[in-house]
Amino acid sequence: MLLDAPVDSAPRCLGCDGGCCRAFPSIVLSGEEHGRLERLGARRLVFAFPARYWLDIEGGCEFQGADGRCRIYPDRPAICRRFVCVD
């Protein structure tokens, strides 16, 4: 579920292995987020004219650690901050 506002440390996320980070082909980014992830070393960034940015996460996000946790959690994109798994 995509929430209206960011959520940090949602109870369900604390015990998760990062399934959402492997469940989607890509995530949409703002231009600012694109630049920030580029500075953090992202290799799977995509830009399409006119002004569309995204991160390819097909098969798993490149920022997902071996334990399934986000290695850039404080710097993760807004769409990641707003996503919460529900039954």
C-alpha positions as CSV (number, residue, x, y, z in Angstrom):
1,M,0.0,0.0,0.0
2,L,1.3,3.5,-0.8
3,L,0.6,5.9,2.0
4,D,0.0,9.6,1.8
5,A,2.8,10.4,4.1
6,P,6.2,8.8,4.9
7,V,6.5,6.2,7.6
8,D,9.7,5.2,9.4
9,S,10.1,1.8,11.1
10,A,6.6,0.5,10.5
11,P,6.1,-2.5,12.8
12,R,5.6,-4.9,9.9
13,C,8.8,-3.7,8.1
14,L,11.0,-4.3,11.2
15,G,10.8,-8.1,10.7
16,C,10.7,-8.1,6.9
17,D,13.4,-9.5,4.6
18,G,12.8,-6.7,2.0
19,G,10.3,-8.5,-0.2
20,C,9.0,-5.2,-1.5
21,C,12.5,-4.4,-2.7
22,R,12.3,-7.4,-5.0
23,A,8.6,-7.3,-6.0
24,F,8.6,-4.4,-8.5
25,P,10.5,-3.8,-11.7
26,S,11.3,-0.1,-11.0
27,I,10.5,2.9,-8.7
28,V,9.9,6.4,-9.8
29,L,12.3,9.1,-8.6
30,S,12.3,12.9,-8.5
31,G,15.3,14.6,-10.1
32,E,16.7,15.3,-6.7
33,E,16.4,11.7,-5.6
34,H,18.1,10.6,-8.9
35,G,21.0,12.8,-8.1
36,R,21.3,11.7,-4.5
37,L,21.2,8.0,-5.5
38,E,23.8,8.7,-8.2
39,R,26.1,10.2,-5.6
40,L,25.5,7.1,-3.4
41,G,26.8,4.9,-6.3
42,A,23.6,3.7,-8.0
43,R,24.4,1.9,-11.2
44,R,20.8,1.1,-12.4
45,L,19.4,4.6,-12.7
46,V,17.3,5.5,-15.7
47,F,16.4,8.8,-17.3
48,A,14.0,9.3,-20.1
49,F,13.1,12.5,-21.8
50,P,11.1,14.5,-20.8
51,A,12.3,14.5,-17.1
52,R,11.4,11.0,-16.0
53,Y,13.7,9.3,-13.6
54,W,13.6,5.9,-12.1
55,L,15.7,3.2,-10.5
56,D,15.6,-0.3,-12.0
57,I,15.0,-2.8,-9.2
58,E,14.1,-5.8,-11.3
59,G,15.4,-8.8,-9.4
60,G,16.1,-6.7,-6.3
61,C,17.2,-3.2,-5.5
62,E,21.0,-2.7,-5.7
63,F,20.8,-1.0,-2.3
64,Q,19.4,-4.1,-0.5
65,G,21.8,-5.8,1.7
66,A,22.3,-9.6,2.0
67,D,20.0,-9.5,5.1
68,G,17.3,-7.9,3.0
69,R,17.6,-4.6,4.8
70,C,18.0,-1.2,3.0
71,R,21.6,-0.1,3.1
72,I,20.6,3.6,2.4
73,Y,17.6,3.7,4.7
74,P,18.1,7.3,5.8
75,D,18.5,8.4,2.1
76,R,15.9,6.1,0.5
77,P,13.5,7.6,-2.0
78,A,10.1,9.0,-1.1
79,I,8.2,6.2,-2.7
80,C,10.1,3.7,-0.5
81,R,9.3,5.8,2.6
82,R,5.6,5.7,1.7
83,F,5.3,2.0,0.9
84,V,4.0,-0.4,3.5
85,C,3.0,-4.1,3.0
86,V,-0.5,-5.0,4.2
87,D,-2.3,-8.4,4.2
